[in-house]
């Protein structure tokens, strides 16, 4: 494909003629139109697990640490299935960028994205049967390992639905239908909180299931959210023209292979980052139970702050894909630049409280009046300012990564993230955390270094392949 400036079929021919401030302003509002609902949806969807952590934290440090370990194991497999789900976004956006009425190509990508997660998730979930043995083999305290296994087994039925939601949301984002997913996620979050109230604590005559109850509540909520999105797509005026679920069980092996081919590097890339943060829980487990609980609190806050930039960056990837499909090189660069700047701006809104009132934030997770929580709260408060410091790099790297995915450039970024997180970040975290007086705080400094490296490498990659005339000559294969 030759990438030259041309008409933007996804936004109208007039948009291609815009130059200067008008073009940048139009792109900003186009990003905000899909990005803000996507960011809020991402934030609220993540809050399903935040609600779990907040309500489990009332049970004490050991259940909280067990939940932290269980979520690590769950997200290992979630990330394994995330690649094919995320691959749908660039495939659909580039197809619609080239022809906004290409329902057949879009339908093929979405269906096979759902096939990929529907086949893979149940197979991956078999690992959960050995969760306790895995945790013990990794040196985790027996009491935490015992609590973690039943929790992840209760989470397992929700895995394919959670991944399916991402597939459907990516499709809806590409056709500029992002408000309905936001409303659906809000409803399922309230459902999850209500089910937690019933099943964790045994209210209204329900059995007191504690961690298992939290896992079941999350699984039910994910299934309900997927069903609601499917119903919406079947009836919404624009979405239903794609007939996503007609002849759903008819195989399309060629497109399935393409989804997997593009998706596996995306999954590995996401996995490199996610597993770095999760692997650091095992470093904390070698230091102490309080450190694990405090790390989970700080990690949850950090991840919550990351959700809005993540949603915006996903929208940025869609915009980049639409421009790439329309063969508009200038539009690609403009969409990528605005996405990066907006992601940085919005994460700062979360980073400032983390920097200046970390103790107040930590107190939201654990009862400060209980003496057993004193050490955990102090540790969490010491972690949060460091997490705030790396927010700038986190927002930059995710915006660059999503823009590159919008171009279907996934393999080189995969290698770069592997270097940043595992050749640089994890050794620093392990060295500072286990072999210096910094201890648990040192683990967070290692995370700071890794995100800075990722931002530098991915930003450099994006600049190199989109700069000037160099981009106009290239097709960027997966």
C-alpha positions in Angstrom: 0.0 0.0 0.0 1.3 3.5 -0.8 0.5 6.0 1.9 -0.2 9.4 0.4 -2.5 12.1 1.4 -5.9 11.4 0.0 -9.6 11.7 0.9 -10.8 10.6 4.2 -13.8 8.3 3.4 -14.4 7.8 7.1 -15.0 11.5 7.8 -15.9 13.0 4.5 -13.9 14.5 1.6 -14.2 18.0 3.1 -12.2 16.9 6.2 -9.2 16.0 4.0 -9.0 19.6 2.7 -8.7 21.1 6.2 -5.3 22.4 7.1 -3.7 24.2 10.0 -5.7 24.9 13.2 -9.0 23.8 11.7 -7.7 20.3 11.0 -6.2 19.9 14.4 -9.4 21.2 16.1 -11.5 18.8 14.0 -9.2 15.9 15.0 -9.3 16.8 18.6 -13.1 16.8 18.7 -13.2 13.6 16.7 -11.0 11.9 19.3 -13.0 13.3 22.2 -16.3 12.1 20.6 -15.2 8.5 20.9 -12.4 8.8 23.4 -14.2 10.3 26.4 -17.0 7.6 26.4 -14.3 4.9 25.8 -12.2 6.3 28.6 -15.1 6.4 31.0 -16.2 3.0 30.0 -12.7 1.6 30.6 -12.6 3.4 34.0 -16.0 2.0 35.1 -15.3 -1.5 33.7 -12.1 -1.6 35.7 -14.0 -0.5 38.8 -15.7 -3.9 38.8 -12.4 -5.2 40.3 -11.9 -2.0 42.3 -15.2 -2.7 44.0 -14.1 -6.2 44.7 -10.8 -5.0 46.3 -12.6 -2.3 48.3 -15.1 -4.8 49.7 -12.7 -7.6 50.2 -10.3 -5.2 52.0 -12.9 -5.0 54.8 -12.3 -8.7 55.5 -8.6 -8.0 56.5 -5.1 -8.0 55.0 -4.9 -11.8 54.3 -8.0 -11.9 52.2 -6.9 -8.8 50.4 -3.5 -10.3 49.7 -5.2 -13.5 48.5 -7.4 -11.5 46.1 -4.2 -9.7 44.9 -2.5 -13.0 44.1 -5.7 -14.4 42.5 -6.1 -11.3 40.2 -2.4 -11.8 39.1 -3.2 -15.3 38.0 -6.4 -14.3 36.4 -4.9 -11.5 34.4 -2.1 -13.7 33.1 -4.7 -15.6 31.1 -6.8 -12.5 30.5 -3.9 -10.9 28.7 -3.3 -14.1 26.8 -6.7 -13.7 25.2 -6.5 -10.0 25.0 -4.4 -9.9 21.8 -7.0 -11.3 19.4 -9.7 -9.1 21.0 -7.6 -6.0 20.5 -6.6 -7.0 17.0 -10.2 -6.4 15.9 -9.8 -2.6 16.4 -7.2 -1.9 13.7 -8.7 -4.4 11.3 -12.1 -2.8 11.5 -11.0 0.8 11.6 -8.7 0.4 8.5 -11.5 -1.4 6.6 -14.0 1.3 7.4 -11.4 4.0 6.7 -11.1 2.6 3.2 -14.8 2.2 2.7 -17.3 3.1 5.5 -19.9 0.8 4.0 -17.7 -2.3 4.0 -20.0 -4.4 6.3 -18.7 -7.8 5.1 -15.0 -7.2 6.0 -16.0 -5.7 9.3 -18.3 -8.6 10.1 -15.6 -11.2 9.3 -13.2 -9.5 11.7 -15.6 -9.1 14.6 -17.0 -12.7 14.3 -13.6 -14.3 14.2 -12.4 -12.1 17.1 -15.3 -13.5 19.1 -14.4 -17.0 17.9 -10.8 -16.5 19.0 -11.6 -15.5 22.6 -14.5 -18.0 22.8 -12.2 -20.9 22.0 -9.1 -19.7 23.8 -10.5 -18.6 27.1 -12.0 -21.9 28.3 -8.8 -23.7 27.3 -6.6 -21.2 29.2 -8.8 -21.4 32.2 -7.7 -25.0 32.9 -4.6 -23.5 34.4 -6.7 -22.1 37.3 -7.1 -25.7 38.6 -3.4 -25.5 39.7 -3.4 -22.0 41.0 -2.5 -22.9 44.6 0.4 -25.1 43.4 1.7 -22.4 41.1 1.6 -19.8 43.9 3.4 -22.1 46.3 6.0 -22.9 43.7 6.6 -19.2 43.2 7.4 -18.8 46.9 4.1 -17.2 48.1 2.9 -17.7 51.7 0.6 -20.8 52.0 -2.2 -18.8 53.6 -2.4 -16.5 50.5 -2.1 -19.3 48.0 -4.9 -21.2 49.7 -7.2 -18.2 49.4 -6.3 -17.4 45.8 -7.2 -20.6 44.1 -11.0 -20.7 44.8 -11.2 -17.0 44.0 -9.7 -17.5 40.5 -11.9 -20.5 39.8 -14.9 -18.3 40.6 -13.6 -15.6 38.2 -12.9 -18.1 35.4 -16.5 -18.3 33.9 -16.4 -14.6 33.3 -13.2 -14.6 31.3 -14.6 -15.2 27.8 -17.4 -12.7 28.4 -14.9 -10.0 29.6 -12.8 -10.5 26.4 -15.9 -10.6 24.3 -17.0 -7.2 25.7 -13.7 -5.8 24.4 -14.3 -7.2 20.9 -17.7 -5.6 20.7 -16.6 -2.3 22.2 -13.8 -2.0 19.6 -16.4 -2.6 16.8 -18.7 0.0 18.3 -15.9 2.5 18.6 -15.0 2.1 14.9 -18.6 3.0 14.0 -18.7 5.9 16.5 -21.1 4.2 18.9 -19.5 4.5 22.3 -22.2 5.9 24.6 -24.2 2.7 24.9 -21.2 0.6 26.1 -20.7 3.3 28.8 -24.2 3.0 30.0 -24.1 -0.8 30.0 -20.9 -0.9 31.9 -22.3 1.5 34.5 -25.3 -0.8 35.0 -23.1 -4.0 35.3 -20.9 -2.2 37.8 -23.8 -1.6 40.1 -24.9 -5.2 39.5 -21.4 -6.3 40.6 -21.5 -4.2 43.8 -24.9 -5.5 44.7 -23.9 -9.1 44.1 -20.7 -8.5 46.2 -22.9 -7.2 49.0 -24.9 -10.4 48.9 -22.2 -13.0 48.3 -19.1 -11.7 50.1 -20.8 -11.0 53.4 -23.8 -13.3 53.2 -26.5 -10.6 53.4 -30.2 -11.1 52.7 -30.0 -14.8 53.5 -27.3 -15.6 50.9 -24.3 -17.8 52.0 -21.2 -15.9 53.2 -18.7 -16.8 50.4 -16.1 -14.1 50.9 -13.5 -14.3 48.1 -15.5 -16.9 46.1 -18.5 -14.6 46.3 -16.5 -11.7 44.9 -15.3 -13.9 42.0 -18.8 -15.1 41.2 -20.2 -11.6 41.3 -17.6 -10.5 38.8 -18.3 -13.4 36.4 -22.0 -12.8 36.5 -21.5 -9.1 35.8 -19.2 -9.8 32.8 -21.8 -12.2 31.3 -24.6 -9.6 31.8 -22.5 -6.9 30.2 -21.7 -9.0 27.1 -25.3 -10.0 26.7 -26.5 -6.4 26.9 -24.0 -5.3 24.2 -25.0 -8.1 21.9 -28.7 -7.1 22.2 -27.8 -3.4 21.6 -25.8 -4.3 18.4 -28.7 -6.4 17.1 -31.1 -3.5 17.3 -29.1 -0.2 17.0 -29.8 1.3 13.5 -26.1 1.5 12.3 -24.7 -1.5 14.1 -27.4 -3.9 13.0 -26.5 -3.3 9.3 -23.3 -5.3 9.9 -25.4 -8.5 10.9 -22.6 -9.6 13.2 -24.5 -12.6 14.7 -26.1 -13.9 11.5 -24.6 -17.3 10.7 -22.4 -16.7 13.6 -21.2 -20.4 13.8 -20.1 -20.5 10.2 -16.3 -20.7 10.2 -14.0 -18.3 8.4 -10.6 -19.9 8.9 -8.7 -17.4 6.8 -9.9 -14.4 8.8 -9.4 -16.3 12.1 -5.8 -16.9 11.2 -5.4 -13.2 10.4 -6.9 -12.2 13.8 -4.5 -14.6 15.6 -1.6 -13.5 13.4 -2.1 -9.8 14.3 -3.4 -10.5 17.8 -0.6 -12.6 19.3 2.1 -9.9 19.1 -0.4 -7.5 20.7 -1.2 -10.0 23.4 2.5 -10.5 24.1 3.1 -6.8 24.2 0.3 -6.2 26.7 1.5 -9.2 28.6 5.0 -7.8 29.0 3.7 -4.8 30.8 0.9 -6.5 32.7 3.1 -9.3 33.8 5.8 -6.9 35.0 3.4 -5.3 37.4 1.9 -8.6 38.4 5.3 -10.3 38.8 6.3 -7.6 41.2 3.6 -9.0 43.5 5.7 -12.1 43.8 8.7 -9.9 44.7 6.5 -8.3 47.4 5.5 -11.8 48.6 9.1 -12.6 49.2 9.3 -9.4 51.4 6.1 -9.9 53.4 2.3 -10.2 53.5 1.8 -6.5 54.4 3.9 -5.5 51.4 1.6 -7.6 49.1 -1.5 -6.1 50.5 -0.1 -2.5 50.2 1.2 -3.2 46.7 -2.3 -4.3 45.7 -3.8 -1.1 47.0 -1.3 1.1 45.2 -1.5 -1.0 42.0 -5.3 -0.7 42.0 -5.0 3.1 42.4 -2.4 3.3 39.6 -4.4 1.1 37.3 -7.6 3.1 38.0 -5.7 6.3 37.0 -4.5 4.5 33.8 -8.0 3.6 32.6 -9.0 7.0 31.1 -5.7 7.4 29.2 -6.1 3.8 28.0 -9.6 4.5 26.7 -8.4 7.7 25.0 -5.4 5.9 23.5 -7.7 3.1 22.2 -9.8 5.8 20.5 -6.6 7.3 19.2 -5.7 3.9 17.7 -9.1 3.9 15.9 -8.5 7.4 14.5 -5.0 6.4 13.3 -6.5 3.3 11.7 -9.2 5.3 9.9 -6.6 7.7 8.6 -4.4 4.8 7.5 -7.3 3.1 5.7 -8.0 6.4 3.9 -4.3 6.6 2.9 -4.0 10.0 4.7 -0.4 10.2 6.0 -0.8 13.7 7.4 -4.0 12.6 9.2 -2.2 9.7 10.7 0.5 11.9 12.2 -2.1 14.4 13.5 -4.3 11.7 15.1 -1.3 10.2 16.8 0.0 13.5 18.2 -3.3 14.6 19.6 -3.8 11.2 21.2 -0.5 11.4 23.0 -1.1 14.9 24.2 -4.6 14.2 25.5 -3.5 11.0 27.3 -0.8 12.9 29.1 -3.1 15.7 30.1 -5.8 13.4 31.5 -3.6 11.2 33.5 -2.2 14.2 35.3 -5.6 14.8 36.8 -5.2 11.5 38.7 -1.4 11.8 39.3 -1.7 15.0 41.3 -3.8 13.6 44.2 -1.6 10.5 44.2 1.4 12.8 44.7 0.0 15.1 47.4 -2.6 13.1 49.4 -1.5 9.4 49.2 -2.5 8.7 52.8 -6.1 9.8 52.2 -6.3 7.6 49.1 -4.9 4.5 50.9 -7.4 4.9 53.7 -10.2 4.3 51.2 -9.1 0.7 50.9 -8.6 -0.4 54.5 -10.0 0.6 57.9 -7.4 2.9 59.5 -8.9 2.3 62.9 -7.8 -1.4 62.9 -4.2 -1.8 64.2 -3.6 -4.7 61.8 -3.9 -2.3 58.9 -1.5 0.4 60.1 1.6 -1.0 58.4 -0.2 -1.7 55.2 -1.6 1.8 55.0 1.9 3.3 55.6 3.4 1.2 52.9 0.7 2.0 50.4 1.1 5.8 51.1 4.8 5.5 50.4 4.2 3.8 47.0 1.7 6.2 45.5 4.0 9.3 45.0 6.3 7.1 43.0 3.4 5.8 40.9 2.3 9.4 40.3 5.8 10.2 39.0 5.7 7.6 36.3 2.2 8.6 35.1 3.7 10.8 32.4 5.6 7.9 30.9 2.7 5.5 31.3 0.4 7.8 29.3 3.0 8.3 26.6 3.8 4.7 26.1 0.2 3.5 25.9 -0.7 6.3 23.4 2.2 5.4 21.2 1.5 1.7 21.5 -2.1 2.1 20.4 -1.2 4.4 17.5 1.2 1.8 16.3 -1.5 -0.9 16.5 -3.7 1.4 14.5 -1.1 1.1 11.8 -0.9 -2.7 12.3 2.7 -2.3 13.4 2.9 -4.8 16.2 6.0 -7.0 16.1 8.8 -4.4 16.6 6.8 -2.7 19.4 6.5 -6.2 21.0 10.3 -6.5 21.1 10.7 -3.0 22.4 8.3 -3.6 25.3 10.0 -6.8 26.1 13.3 -5.0 26.4 11.9 -2.1 28.4 9.9 -4.2 30.9 12.0 -7.4 31.3 15.5 -6.6 30.2 15.5 -3.2 32.1 12.5 -2.9 34.4 12.2 -6.2 36.2 16.0 -6.6 37.0 15.9 -3.1 38.5 12.8 -3.8 40.6 14.2 -7.1 41.8 17.6 -5.7 42.5 16.4 -2.7 44.5 13.6 -4.5 46.2 15.4 -7.7 47.3 19.0 -6.6 47.7 19.0 -3.0 48.9 17.6 -1.2 52.0 14.9 0.4 49.8 12.9 -2.9 50.0 9.4 -2.6 48.7 9.8 1.0 47.7 12.7 -0.1 45.4 10.3 -2.3 43.4 8.3 0.8 42.5 11.5 2.6 41.4 12.1 -0.3 39.0 8.6 0.2 37.5 9.3 3.9 37.0 12.5 3.0 35.0 10.7 0.5 32.9 7.9 2.8 31.9 10.3 5.6 31.0 12.2 3.1 28.7 9.0 2.0 27.1 7.9 5.6 26.4 11.2 6.4 24.8 11.4 3.3 22.6 7.8 3.3 21.4 7.7 7.1 20.9 10.9 6.8 18.8 9.4 4.0 16.8 6.2 5.9 16.1 8.2 9.0 15.0 10.5 7.0 12.8 7.7 5.3 10.8 5.4 8.3 10.4 8.0 11.1 9.8 7.9 13.0 6.5 8.2 11.2 3.3 9.5 8.0 5.0 6.0 7.1 5.9 4.5 7.7 2.5 6.4 4.9 1.0 5.7 2.2 3.6 3.2 -0.5 4.2 3.6 -1.7 7.8 2.9 -5.4 8.1 2.1 -7.1 11.3 
